[in-house]
Amino acid sequence: MELRQHDSALAEPLQAEQVHVTRLYDRLDTARKETAAALRAEYARGESGGSHQARVEREVAAGEHARRLAQLFGVERDLCFGRIDDTDGETLYIGRIGLRDEDREIILTDWRAPAARPFYTATPATPESLVRRRHLHLRERTVVGLDDEVFDLERLSEGDRRTLVGEAALLAALRRERTGRMSDVVATIQAEQDRVIRSGLAGALVVQGGPGTGKTVAALHRAAFLLYTHRTTLERRGILVVGPSPLFSRYIGQVLPSLGETDVVLSSLGELYPGVRATASDTPATAVVKGDARMAGVVAAALRDRQRVPDGDLWVAITVRTSLRDGVEVVVERMTLTVDHDTCVRARDRARTSRHPHNVARRLFMMDILKALAADEAEQLGSPPDEEDLRYARKALWSQDAVRDAVDGLWPSLTPEQLIADLLTSSEALGSAAPDLSEEERAALLRPPGAPWTVDDVPLLDEAAELLGEDEDAGPPADVVRATEEEREAEERYARGVLEFTGLLEDEMMAADILAGRHRDTGPVITTAERARRDRRWAYGHVIVDEAQELSAMAWRTVMRRIPARSLTVVGDIAQTGSAAGARSWEEMLDPYVKGRWRQEHLLVSYRTPVEIMRVAADVLRAVAPDQEPPESVRDGGSPPRAVRLDPDAPGGPAALEALVADELAEIGEGRLAVIVPDARHAWISALFPREGDVLDVPVAVLTVTAAKGLEFDAVVVVEPEEILTQTPMGGNDLYVAITRATRRLTVTHRGDLPPMLSRLERHRP
Ligand SMILES: Nc1ncnc2c1ncn2[C@@H]1O[C@H](COP(=O)(O)OP(=O)(O)OP(=O)(O)O)[C@@H](O)[C@H]1O
């Protein structure tokens, strides 16, 4: 079915396709020019003059043009990559965006449009009225190759279960060397992935699949598809993609812009709470306690402990009169006011039952206490409690430090950071707030003051923020203040980016800071993504959680808060769970939120790991998670994965490791290599391979398994599998993750006996 045309026979169709492709690029150039001119015209319509309304409209129009321009400049590479011919004699060209000619006729169909779907889903068994599918290979703007599949049922053997589409194009894509950044796969999306990508927006979709089955890549294409198909809903609310680490976010970061999408926020788990960028991790024992759903109750109890009443009555010594002597304020008279215990209890209970969050309810508590103090003052001064006087007296009282201190002592205004830090650094606070946790569990939570926030603290902070709320009258909330500077920088970066690729940067009138400044004038931030990122309470239109098996029960609470509509895609592999607080099953994590309302798709084919390596991975999986099925690999011809006996702690050990890595690098040419090491060895093995720049861009990356999660490399060297197996309770899963990162070559080094589950590796001496 797969035809790769011979060179001589190819010249004519190549030439014909070139004519069409040239026309497409001409059209693209025209569209760019027109949009740049429209953007320029928008800004040429005077400085920031006119009514506020007019300025806002101008900004909105300019934003639209800028967005379109960004899209038009993002599709230069492989603008058109496919063509389908159907039984009615109709031909469609499939590309990264849709284009029309001067007569508004469609000359290029967006890959996300319904009409493009057969390009991805037609198989020999179900050709979907296609006669032929063609993949076009472009080098810059030149057509350099074609792959045809002819759907001819006559020649289809019964029982042929082949489901791969565009096999030659797919294999060519898979054989490419890794660049350190994920790239899009619009040209070669497979039918099972297409089902995931085009699944409806509503409800929760779980995508379960083994390593390298394209879960991440499918999830990102799904984000682009959903934004295309449900633009009006999602453009305003945006899509949140949650990944395991900032490294992973950088790894996948450029896929979405290349798909032409700006309304997507990428965030690691440690960044979900604005203003904190947690990367540190806890020990497995601590992570398990912090991730336990019971911690919601602990945080709530810790807060209740901060809403106090005095043991007896409340006494406050205030200054009644002062006078100035030689310009210096002198206290003339003091007075002690009292609020009886019962009144304090009533004030606290009224504030608690108001159903307002703590920092908002504080206002109620404060008013009740001030009223009682003012009444006592009036009584002691013998003046009648006139309402007007009392109001004045309350105001005067609030200006006194002693009164403020008294209220703060009983019902303090708190930030989430204060509440959680105070809780985790005090065994007394923990004892009071967490009586249901065991002594060991409480000890696991305790940490020294000033310790950095960990990824597992983030759900606790979010929980606290939810309970604390923000007193809107008390000035801008802390996260907004923090975000303002970031926001300004983001605006300027964006503006500069637009100007740079449109070639307008030299234009005085369009200087980036002016452009950014204008956006500031009218208030709105440029993209939905920027607005959403800084707002903890933002409700997204859709949320995608990648490596979702790593999320603890508390982390799920944090994620679900951001998606009240419960429209989400959950992507992961239960067999790869590394966090001791992570998922053992999808039911366990999702049922509390969407019981009986989630659907599951399985991805069964691995596009990363060659057959030879997958066989070893299957042995590991059988040993550590016998109920899980390994994926089937589409690639063979990788070199046999091997085990090399090497003692990294022996005198010549480090040098032997360096030499082995050098040999592997020589084998893979331009590609990239990872040395995946036990956590305890990371620091010193990293020092053997000094690097400058981002770990994703260097030829040799030394990584722990946690950091390597979701990434891939041409060659992988796994050091000391035994230590990886035993370093955490989920060590078996970690080893499975480590050996499935390679696209071509796998070497395992070991000083002692090789774990039996790796016995299939070819033995070598260095
Ligand atoms: N249809 C496809 N065409 C070309 N390449 C593909 C396709 N599907 C997946 N790939 C490639 O396979 C590799 C693995 O994909 P991806 O990282 O999305 O897998 P994953 O299931 O998320 O893996 P893991 O569970 O290990 O994180 C990537 O290089 C991806 O580009």
Ligand as a Chemical Component Dictionary entry (heavy atoms), coordinates in Angstrom:
data_LIG
# 
_chem_comp.id                   LIG 
_chem_comp.type                 NON-POLYMER 
_chem_comp.pdbx_formal_charge   0 
_chem_comp.three_letter_code    LIG 
# 
loop_
_chem_comp_atom.comp_id 
_chem_comp_atom.atom_id 
_chem_comp_atom.alt_atom_id 
_chem_comp_atom.type_symbol 
_chem_comp_atom.charge 
_chem_comp_atom.model_Cartn_x 
_chem_comp_atom.model_Cartn_y 
_chem_comp_atom.model_Cartn_z 
_chem_comp_atom.pdbx_ordinal 
LIG N1  N1  N 0 2.317 10.355 15.409 1  
LIG C1  C1  C 0 3.576 10.594 15.649 2  
LIG N2  N2  N 0 4.411 10.988 14.653 3  
LIG C2  C2  C 0 5.723 11.226 14.902 4  
LIG N3  N3  N 0 6.291 11.115 16.098 5  
LIG C3  C3  C 0 5.500 10.735 17.113 6  
LIG C4  C4  C 0 4.118 10.445 16.948 7  
LIG N4  N4  N 0 3.606 10.110 18.147 8  
LIG C5  C5  C 0 4.616 10.167 19.023 9  
LIG N5  N5  N 0 5.744 10.546 18.407 10 
LIG C6  C6  C 0 7.055 10.742 19.023 11 
LIG O1  O1  O 0 7.246 9.753  20.008 12 
LIG C7  C7  C 0 7.965 10.304 21.093 13 
LIG C8  C8  C 0 7.246 10.012 22.378 14 
LIG O2  O2  O 0 6.102 10.827 22.492 15 
LIG P1  P1  P 0 5.623 11.419 23.882 16 
LIG O3  O3  O 0 6.764 12.025 24.611 17 
LIG O4  O4  O 0 4.429 12.241 23.623 18 
LIG O5  O5  O 0 5.227 10.063 24.619 19 
LIG P2  P2  P 0 4.624 9.866  26.068 20 
LIG O6  O6  O 0 3.572 8.839  25.926 21 
LIG O7  O7  O 0 4.222 11.174 26.656 22 
LIG O8  O8  O 0 5.852 9.259  26.836 23 
LIG P3  P3  P 0 6.190 9.158  28.403 24 
LIG O9  O9  O 0 5.124 8.343  29.048 25 
LIG O10 O10 O 0 7.493 8.500  28.428 26 
LIG O11 O11 O 0 6.226 10.573 28.909 27 
LIG C9  C9  C 0 8.134 11.778 20.800 28 
LIG O12 O12 O 0 9.375 11.997 20.190 29 
LIG C10 C10 C 0 7.059 12.053 19.800 30 
LIG O13 O13 O 0 7.361 13.158 18.963 31 
# 
loop_
_chem_comp_bond.comp_id 
_chem_comp_bond.atom_id_1 
_chem_comp_bond.atom_id_2 
_chem_comp_bond.value_order 
_chem_comp_bond.pdbx_ordinal 
LIG N1  C1  SING 1  
LIG C1  N2  SING 2  
LIG C1  C4  DOUB 3  
LIG N2  C2  DOUB 4  
LIG C2  N3  SING 5  
LIG N3  C3  DOUB 6  
LIG C3  C4  SING 7  
LIG C3  N5  SING 8  
LIG C4  N4  SING 9  
LIG N4  C5  DOUB 10 
LIG C5  N5  SING 11 
LIG N5  C6  SING 12 
LIG C6  O1  SING 13 
LIG C6  C10 SING 14 
LIG O1  C7  SING 15 
LIG C7  C8  SING 16 
LIG C7  C9  SING 17 
LIG C8  O2  SING 18 
LIG O2  P1  SING 19 
LIG P1  O3  DOUB 20 
LIG P1  O4  SING 21 
LIG P1  O5  SING 22 
LIG O5  P2  SING 23 
LIG P2  O6  DOUB 24 
LIG P2  O7  SING 25 
LIG P2  O8  SING 26 
LIG O8  P3  SING 27 
LIG P3  O9  DOUB 28 
LIG P3  O10 SING 29 
LIG P3  O11 SING 30 
LIG C9  O12 SING 31 
LIG C9  C10 SING 32 
LIG C10 O13 SING 33 
# 
